[in-house]
Amino acid sequence: MSLEVAADVEAQRQRLHQQWDKRLERATYEVERAARHYYAVEPENRLVARTLERQWEQALEAQAQLQADHRRFLAEQPATLSAAERDAIRRLASDLPALWHAETTTAADRQAIIRQLVERVVVTVQDESEKVDLEVHWIGGHRTHAQRIRPVARLDQLSYYPALLARVAALHQQGLARGAIAERLNAEGWRPAKRRSTFTAEMVRSLLMRQGLSAAVSRSRSVAREANEWTLPELAYALEMPHPTLYRWLCKGDLHSRRDPGGVQGLIWADAGELQRLRERRQAPRTWRQPAPQTSSEPSAGSESGAGEA
C-alpha cells in the first residue's frame, strides 16, 4: 500500500511539474516577445519605446516571481523513494507477521500498526448470544469477515443452550451423577457462560432443575411450604445469581423468610412481584458508601465554650 501511495504521489508530482514547465515556458516567451518589440521600435519614437520598455520590465518581474514560486514549490515537495527505500518497504511488508509477534514489539507498537492498516471494525452481536460478527475495513477498500466468541452473563444466552439442555438431560437419563455429567460436558467441549471454561456439578444441578429433573435440595421434599416459598438454593437458581449474594441479603433482613416447622432449613417468600424486585436489585449498578467521618466522643474546650455561649 505504501508503494501504491508513493506511485500515486509521484504521478501527481509529474503532473504538477508539467504545469510548472508550461507556466515557466509562457513567462520566458512573454519576456522574449517584449524584448523583440522594444528593439524593433525606431529610436526617434521615444514615447513608444518607453511604453515597450515598461512592458519588458513587467514581463521580467513576472518571470522572476514565477521562478521564485517554483523554487519554493520544489523545496516543499517530499523526496522521492529510492530503489533501496522501496526494497525496505517490501521487506517490512513481508516481515509484518514477525514484527507483530516479536517479543520487542509493545502494545503501543501494535496499535500503531493497526492504525496504518485498518480503517474501522464493525462489531455485530448475534441476538445477544456469545457469537460476535466482525467486519474489518482495511485501508485501501478491502474487507474481511470473522466471528469471535464473547462472554455472556446467562446460560440461556448461549446459542447452543437448547442443545446443552438436551445433552444434560440425556446424560442424566443414563444415570450419571452431576459431577460425572460436568466432566463429560467438559470433555466434549461444551463451554458455560461468563468467563468460566468448565462446567461444575452445581452448574449441572441448575441445568437439571430448569428441566424439572432434579431437586435443589433433597431434604426439602419433606418440608411443608406455603405459596410462593423457596429454599435458598432454589431461589438462587431461579434468579441466576450466586448463593453468597442471596445469603448476604437474607442475613441483612432484605428477604421475607421463615424457618420451617421441623427446623431443617429456612424458607424464603417471593411471589412474581418480589422476584422482579430482586432481579432489578441484582442488575442495578453498585454504589459504594463513603466512610463516615470519625468524631471524638469528648468535646474540646472550644466546643464547650461555644455551646455555653449559644
Helices and strands as residue ranges (DSSP letters): H 2-40, H 46-76, H 83-94, H 96-101, H 107-117, E 118-125, E 131-138, E 143-149, G 155-157, H 161-173, H 178-187, H 201-210, G 218-222, E 229-230, H 232-239, H 243-251, E 256-259, E 266-269, H 272-283, H 301-309
